[in-house]
Amino acid sequence: MNKREVKQLYYLTKELAMWQEKLLELKNSIKVSAPATDSDGIRASGTNSDKVGNLAVDIADTEKIIEGKIAEIQYRKCEILKWINTLDDSYARLIVQYRCVDLMSWRDIAMKIGGGNTEDSVRMTFNRLFD
């Protein structure tokens, strides 16, 4: 497994968050664009129903994209976990697990591992795996 493949999980997770945010925006805008009704509860005529219909389609499409991203993240996570288990060094396994699966910062990894490790030391160990 190369560095680019391992880092994809991080970016896929960011991408998933972006799509989830987009979905929330779409759902909020459908509430704003809901068709107006008169005092008797009868829907007023106009183009609002077209907007709502289009938003509903956009929401469904975005939900499908999110489902696909979640499936891809799960697949990549499994692949990375398999690769991590092939590493001989438990220190390196911890670093890769924390960075690539748990998506922790270098600083947080150094603190979690302890033992006088620094951001730079854990990052360099990670990078050496791919040299």
N, CA and C atoms as a LAMMPS dump frame, in Angstrom:
ITEM: TIMESTEP
0
ITEM: NUMBER OF ATOMS
393
ITEM: BOX BOUNDS ff ff ff
-5.0000000000000000e+02 5.0000000000000000e+02
-5.0000000000000000e+02 5.0000000000000000e+02
-5.0000000000000000e+02 5.0000000000000000e+02
ITEM: ATOMS id mol type element x y z
1 1 1 N 0.86 -1.164 0
2 1 2 C 0 0 0
3 1 3 C 0.911 1.233 0
4 2 1 N 0.57 2.211 -0.814
5 2 2 C 1.404 3.407 -0.863
6 2 3 C 0.772 4.545 -0.049
7 3 1 N 1.538 5.592 0.131
8 3 2 C 1.126 6.714 0.967
9 3 3 C -0.161 7.361 0.456
10 4 1 N -0.266 7.496 -0.843
11 4 2 C -1.451 8.111 -1.438
12 4 3 C -2.718 7.307 -1.113
13 5 1 N -2.614 5.991 -1.213
14 5 2 C -3.766 5.132 -0.918
15 5 3 C -4.176 5.249 0.547
16 6 1 N -3.19 5.298 1.415
17 6 2 C -3.465 5.385 2.846
18 6 3 C -4.115 6.724 3.194
19 7 1 N -3.674 7.792 2.548
20 7 2 C -4.197 9.118 2.844
21 7 3 C -5.604 9.339 2.274
22 8 1 N -6.025 8.506 1.352
23 8 2 C -7.34 8.678 0.735
24 8 3 C -8.465 8.603 1.758
25 9 1 N -8.302 7.799 2.782
26 9 2 C -9.354 7.676 3.791
27 9 3 C -9.632 9.022 4.458
28 10 1 N -8.575 9.752 4.745
29 10 2 C -8.722 11.083 5.344
30 10 3 C -9.543 11.992 4.427
31 11 1 N -9.177 12.028 3.157
32 11 2 C -9.859 12.919 2.227
33 11 3 C -11.275 12.442 1.905
34 12 1 N -11.492 11.148 1.884
35 12 2 C -12.848 10.634 1.692
36 12 3 C -13.75 11.044 2.854
37 13 1 N -13.202 11.026 4.054
38 13 2 C -13.966 11.428 5.23
39 13 3 C -14.323 12.905 5.157
40 14 1 N -13.375 13.723 4.709
41 14 2 C -13.654 15.154 4.516
42 14 3 C -14.721 15.351 3.437
43 15 1 N -14.607 14.567 2.37
44 15 2 C -15.578 14.664 1.279
45 15 3 C -16.968 14.263 1.761
46 16 1 N -17.043 13.207 2.567
47 16 2 C -18.323 12.781 3.128
48 16 3 C -18.94 13.909 3.953
49 17 1 N -18.134 14.561 4.777
50 17 2 C -18.639 15.669 5.594
51 17 3 C -19.18 16.795 4.709
52 18 1 N -18.498 17.049 3.588
53 18 2 C -18.954 18.082 2.665
54 18 3 C -20.334 17.719 2.105
55 19 1 N -20.5 16.464 1.679
56 19 2 C -21.783 16.042 1.119
57 19 3 C -22.881 16.04 2.181
58 20 1 N -22.547 15.681 3.41
59 20 2 C -23.539 15.713 4.483
60 20 3 C -23.985 17.146 4.771
61 21 1 N -23.042 18.072 4.705
62 21 2 C -23.372 19.482 4.877
63 21 3 C -24.274 19.96 3.74
64 22 1 N -23.961 19.537 2.525
65 22 2 C -24.779 19.896 1.357
66 22 3 C -26.203 19.353 1.522
67 23 1 N -26.314 18.129 2.014
68 23 2 C -27.63 17.527 2.233
69 23 3 C -28.422 18.331 3.252
70 24 1 N -27.784 18.745 4.303
71 24 2 C -28.451 19.553 5.32
72 24 3 C -28.939 20.879 4.727
73 25 1 N -28.095 21.5 3.908
74 25 2 C -28.497 22.742 3.246
75 25 3 C -29.711 22.524 2.354
76 26 1 N -29.699 21.43 1.605
77 26 2 C -30.837 21.133 0.723
78 26 3 C -32.116 20.911 1.528
79 27 1 N -31.997 20.17 2.618
80 27 2 C -33.177 19.904 3.451
81 27 3 C -33.694 21.185 4.083
82 28 1 N -32.79 22.058 4.476
83 28 2 C -33.225 23.343 5.04
84 28 3 C -33.874 24.219 3.98
85 29 1 N -33.36 24.179 2.752
86 29 2 C -33.936 25.014 1.706
87 29 3 C -35.297 24.497 1.245
88 30 1 N -35.547 23.207 1.407
89 30 2 C -36.862 22.683 1.016
90 30 3 C -37.932 23.195 1.978
91 31 1 N -37.548 23.404 3.234
92 31 2 C -38.494 23.959 4.204
93 31 3 C -38.835 25.396 3.848
94 32 1 N -37.854 26.141 3.398
95 32 2 C -38.046 27.541 3.013
96 32 3 C -38.868 27.636 1.735
97 33 1 N -38.663 26.672 0.822
98 33 2 C -39.335 26.722 -0.474
99 33 3 C -40.655 25.972 -0.505
100 34 1 N -41.116 25.498 0.625
101 34 2 C -42.365 24.733 0.653
102 34 3 C -43.504 25.57 0.086
103 35 1 N -44.398 24.922 -0.641
104 35 2 C -45.51 25.653 -1.249
105 35 3 C -46.371 26.361 -0.205
106 36 1 N -46.791 27.55 -0.53
107 36 2 C -47.65 28.328 0.364
108 36 3 C -49.08 27.807 0.28
109 37 1 N -49.802 27.963 1.372
110 37 2 C -51.222 27.595 1.372
111 37 3 C -52.011 28.804 1.841
112 38 1 N -53.282 28.839 1.447
113 38 2 C -54.119 29.943 1.92
114 38 3 C -54.719 29.567 3.27
115 39 1 N -55.594 30.381 3.792
116 39 2 C -56.156 30.159 5.132
117 39 3 C -56.973 28.873 5.224
118 40 1 N -57.463 28.357 4.1
119 40 2 C -58.233 27.109 4.1
120 40 3 C -57.337 25.884 3.935
121 41 1 N -56.023 26.091 3.846
122 41 2 C -55.104 24.974 3.677
123 41 3 C -54.971 24.523 2.244
124 42 1 N -55.5 25.324 1.322
125 42 2 C -55.404 24.975 -0.092
126 42 3 C -54.112 25.559 -0.636
127 43 1 N -53.379 24.713 -1.361
128 43 2 C -52.08 25.128 -1.901
129 43 3 C -52.262 26.252 -2.921
130 44 1 N -51.466 27.281 -2.747
131 44 2 C -51.486 28.389 -3.699
132 44 3 C -50.788 27.955 -4.978
133 45 1 N -51.246 28.475 -6.095
134 45 2 C -50.628 28.107 -7.362
135 45 3 C -49.317 28.856 -7.537
136 46 1 N -48.461 28.326 -8.384
137 46 2 C -47.184 28.979 -8.633
138 46 3 C -46.121 27.932 -8.935
139 47 1 N -44.892 28.371 -8.913
140 47 2 C -43.789 27.479 -9.283
141 47 3 C -43.091 26.862 -8.081
142 48 1 N -43.593 27.094 -6.89
143 48 2 C -42.954 26.526 -5.709
144 48 3 C -42.903 25.006 -5.743
145 49 1 N -43.955 24.376 -6.29
146 49 2 C -43.965 22.916 -6.319
147 49 3 C -42.847 22.384 -7.208
148 50 1 N -42.523 23.109 -8.284
149 50 2 C -41.402 22.708 -9.129
150 50 3 C -40.097 22.802 -8.355
151 51 1 N -39.929 23.878 -7.59
152 51 2 C -38.715 24.043 -6.79
153 51 3 C -38.594 22.933 -5.759
154 52 1 N -39.698 22.623 -5.104
155 52 2 C -39.701 21.572 -4.092
156 52 3 C -39.402 20.224 -4.737
157 53 1 N -39.988 19.985 -5.886
158 53 2 C -39.728 18.732 -6.6
159 53 3 C -38.27 18.604 -7.005
160 54 1 N -37.711 19.686 -7.517
161 54 2 C -36.297 19.674 -7.899
162 54 3 C -35.401 19.483 -6.68
163 55 1 N -35.756 20.132 -5.59
164 55 2 C -34.976 19.957 -4.362
165 55 3 C -35.063 18.52 -3.858
166 56 1 N -36.223 17.911 -3.973
167 56 2 C -36.389 16.523 -3.546
168 56 3 C -35.498 15.593 -4.371
169 57 1 N -35.402 15.863 -5.659
170 57 2 C -34.52 15.069 -6.529
171 57 3 C -33.062 15.281 -6.119
172 58 1 N -32.687 16.535 -5.87
173 58 2 C -31.319 16.838 -5.434
174 58 3 C -30.998 16.154 -4.106
175 59 1 N -31.963 16.129 -3.201
176 59 2 C -31.769 15.464 -1.911
177 59 3 C -31.555 13.97 -2.108
178 60 1 N -32.375 13.364 -2.944
179 60 2 C -32.236 11.927 -3.201
180 60 3 C -30.888 11.613 -3.836
181 61 1 N -30.46 12.429 -4.792
182 61 2 C -29.156 12.235 -5.431
183 61 3 C -28.02 12.375 -4.423
184 62 1 N -28.114 13.382 -3.573
185 62 2 C -27.074 13.613 -2.572
186 62 3 C -27.034 12.463 -1.571
187 63 1 N -28.182 11.947 -1.197
188 63 2 C -28.217 10.794 -0.272
189 63 3 C -27.541 9.576 -0.895
190 64 1 N -27.732 9.373 -2.193
191 64 2 C -27.074 8.261 -2.896
192 64 3 C -25.551 8.452 -2.895
193 65 1 N -25.116 9.681 -3.134
194 65 2 C -23.683 9.971 -3.117
195 65 3 C -23.115 9.681 -1.733
196 66 1 N -23.83 10.097 -0.701
197 66 2 C -23.381 9.859 0.674
198 66 3 C -23.274 8.365 0.958
199 67 1 N -24.263 7.605 0.526
200 67 2 C -24.216 6.148 0.704
201 67 3 C -22.983 5.555 0.026
202 68 1 N -22.687 6.033 -1.179
203 68 2 C -21.515 5.553 -1.903
204 68 3 C -20.219 5.906 -1.194
205 69 1 N -20.139 7.125 -0.652
206 69 2 C -18.935 7.556 0.073
207 69 3 C -18.746 6.715 1.335
208 70 1 N -19.827 6.436 2.043
209 70 2 C -19.74 5.613 3.252
210 70 3 C -19.24 4.216 2.907
211 71 1 N -19.758 3.647 1.833
212 71 2 C -19.308 2.315 1.407
213 71 3 C -17.825 2.339 1.021
214 72 1 N -17.404 3.38 0.324
215 72 2 C -16.003 3.493 -0.076
216 72 3 C -15.092 3.674 1.137
217 73 1 N -15.54 4.451 2.11
218 73 2 C -14.766 4.637 3.34
219 73 3 C -14.62 3.302 4.076
220 74 1 N -15.701 2.552 4.173
221 74 2 C -15.639 1.257 4.859
222 74 3 C -14.685 0.302 4.143
223 75 1 N -14.738 0.282 2.832
224 75 2 C -13.839 -0.575 2.059
225 75 3 C -12.385 -0.177 2.283
226 76 1 N -12.097 1.112 2.153
227 76 2 C -10.717 1.59 2.33
228 76 3 C -10.218 1.337 3.742
229 77 1 N -11.09 1.532 4.72
230 77 2 C -10.708 1.306 6.107
231 77 3 C -10.319 -0.167 6.311
232 78 1 N -11.082 -1.07 5.729
233 78 2 C -10.743 -2.503 5.824
234 78 3 C -9.398 -2.8 5.171
235 79 1 N -9.17 -2.207 4.015
236 79 2 C -7.9 -2.415 3.31
237 79 3 C -6.718 -1.882 4.124
238 80 1 N -6.893 -0.729 4.716
239 80 2 C -5.826 -0.138 5.523
240 80 3 C -5.577 -0.985 6.77
241 81 1 N -6.642 -1.449 7.401
242 81 2 C -6.483 -2.285 8.584
243 81 3 C -5.751 -3.586 8.262
244 82 1 N -6.057 -4.172 7.114
245 82 2 C -5.324 -5.379 6.681
246 82 3 C -3.845 -5.061 6.519
247 83 1 N -3.547 -3.931 5.888
248 83 2 C -2.16 -3.534 5.662
249 83 3 C -1.456 -3.241 6.981
250 84 1 N -2.136 -2.547 7.887
251 84 2 C -1.546 -2.241 9.192
252 84 3 C -1.114 -3.528 9.892
253 85 1 N -1.931 -4.539 9.803
254 85 2 C -1.617 -5.808 10.471
255 85 3 C -0.431 -6.538 9.857
256 86 1 N 0.004 -6.111 8.682
257 86 2 C 1.194 -6.737 8.076
258 86 3 C 2.485 -6.067 8.545
259 87 1 N 2.372 -4.905 9.2
260 87 2 C 3.557 -4.191 9.663
261 87 3 C 4.165 -4.923 10.862
262 88 1 N 5.497 -5.034 10.86
263 88 2 C 6.196 -5.744 11.929
264 88 3 C 6.32 -4.921 13.205
265 89 1 N 6.373 -3.619 13.074
266 89 2 C 6.642 -2.721 14.197
267 89 3 C 5.336 -2.235 14.824
268 90 1 N 5.127 -2.558 16.107
269 90 2 C 3.883 -2.154 16.767
270 90 3 C 3.777 -0.635 16.906
271 91 1 N 4.903 0.033 17.076
272 91 2 C 4.935 1.494 17.146
273 91 3 C 4.408 2.088 15.836
274 92 1 N 4.873 1.561 14.728
275 92 2 C 4.41 2.025 13.414
276 92 3 C 2.929 1.702 13.223
277 93 1 N 2.505 0.529 13.682
278 93 2 C 1.081 0.163 13.56
279 93 3 C 0.209 1.162 14.309
280 94 1 N 0.64 1.551 15.52
281 94 2 C -0.121 2.539 16.291
282 94 3 C -0.229 3.863 15.54
283 95 1 N 0.9 4.309 15.02
284 95 2 C 0.913 5.591 14.318
285 95 3 C -0.016 5.565 13.107
286 96 1 N 0.067 4.517 12.313
287 96 2 C -0.779 4.429 11.114
288 96 3 C -2.253 4.308 11.501
289 97 1 N -2.539 3.519 12.523
290 97 2 C -3.921 3.378 12.998
291 97 3 C -4.476 4.728 13.429
292 98 1 N -3.734 5.416 14.275
293 98 2 C -4.205 6.711 14.771
294 98 3 C -4.345 7.745 13.652
295 99 1 N -3.401 7.755 12.735
296 99 2 C -3.411 8.77 11.676
297 99 3 C -4.434 8.466 10.59
298 100 1 N -4.423 7.242 10.096
299 100 2 C -5.201 6.919 8.89
300 100 3 C -6.603 6.385 9.172
301 101 1 N -6.779 5.732 10.29
302 101 2 C -8.096 5.177 10.604
303 101 3 C -8.846 6.082 11.576
304 102 1 N -8.149 6.518 12.63
305 102 2 C -8.778 7.377 13.633
306 102 3 C -8.696 8.856 13.26
307 103 1 N -7.917 9.181 12.218
308 103 2 C -7.795 10.534 11.663
309 103 3 C -7.335 11.567 12.69
310 104 1 N -6.385 11.16 13.511
311 104 2 C -5.851 12.052 14.536
312 104 3 C -4.738 12.932 13.963
313 105 1 N -4.516 14.079 14.606
314 105 2 C -3.422 14.96 14.211
315 105 3 C -2.101 14.376 14.709
316 106 1 N -0.991 14.852 14.13
317 106 2 C 0.33 14.381 14.564
318 106 3 C 0.534 14.683 16.043
319 107 1 N 0.103 15.827 16.462
320 107 2 C 0.249 16.224 17.873
321 107 3 C -0.518 15.274 18.785
322 108 1 N -1.762 14.987 18.417
323 108 2 C -2.578 14.08 19.229
324 108 3 C -1.99 12.672 19.259
325 109 1 N -1.44 12.235 18.144
326 109 2 C -0.809 10.916 18.092
327 109 3 C 0.375 10.861 19.047
328 110 1 N 1.227 11.886 18.99
329 110 2 C 2.402 11.93 19.869
330 110 3 C 1.968 11.904 21.334
331 111 1 N 0.946 12.65 21.663
332 111 2 C 0.454 12.684 23.047
333 111 3 C -0.137 11.342 23.452
334 112 1 N -0.874 10.715 22.564
335 112 2 C -1.528 9.436 22.858
336 112 3 C -0.491 8.329 23.072
337 113 1 N 0.536 8.302 22.23
338 113 2 C 1.575 7.277 22.351
339 113 3 C 2.459 7.562 23.567
340 114 1 N 2.726 8.85 23.816
341 114 2 C 3.534 9.231 24.972
342 114 3 C 4.994 8.867 24.788
343 115 1 N 5.693 8.661 25.895
344 115 2 C 7.082 8.237 25.845
345 115 3 C 8.032 9.252 25.239
346 116 1 N 7.717 10.519 25.338
347 116 2 C 8.6 11.543 24.795
348 116 3 C 8.514 11.714 23.287
349 117 1 N 7.537 11.101 22.666
350 117 2 C 7.364 11.269 21.224
351 117 3 C 6.878 12.677 20.915
352 118 1 N 7.291 13.169 19.759
353 118 2 C 6.877 14.494 19.307
354 118 3 C 6.076 14.356 18.019
355 119 1 N 5.468 15.458 17.626
356 119 2 C 4.757 15.489 16.342
357 119 3 C 5.687 15.064 15.218
358 120 1 N 6.885 15.634 15.235
359 120 2 C 7.857 15.335 14.177
360 120 3 C 8.29 13.879 14.192
361 121 1 N 8.492 13.302 15.365
362 121 2 C 8.977 11.918 15.421
363 121 3 C 7.935 10.935 14.89
364 122 1 N 6.669 11.14 15.226
365 122 2 C 5.643 10.218 14.727
366 122 3 C 5.404 10.436 13.234
367 123 1 N 5.473 11.69 12.792
368 123 2 C 5.304 11.974 11.363
369 123 3 C 6.439 11.345 10.552
370 124 1 N 7.661 11.465 11.059
371 124 2 C 8.804 10.893 10.335
372 124 3 C 8.716 9.359 10.299
373 125 1 N 8.287 8.752 11.391
374 125 2 C 8.108 7.292 11.394
375 125 3 C 7.082 6.897 10.343
376 126 1 N 5.999 7.633 10.28
377 126 2 C 4.952 7.383 9.288
378 126 3 C 5.525 7.494 7.871
379 127 1 N 6.229 8.592 7.613
380 127 2 C 6.776 8.826 6.272
381 127 3 C 7.804 7.77 5.88
382 128 1 N 8.595 7.286 6.83
383 128 2 C 9.604 6.263 6.52
384 128 3 C 8.971 4.952 6.055
385 129 1 N 7.752 4.708 6.442
386 129 2 C 7.068 3.481 6.004
387 129 3 C 6.906 3.454 4.484
388 130 1 N 6.925 4.621 3.867
389 130 2 C 6.65 4.721 2.437
390 130 3 C 7.866 5.084 1.601
391 131 1 N 9.038 5.172 2.237
392 131 2 C 10.271 5.474 1.503
393 131 3 C 10.832 4.238 0.835
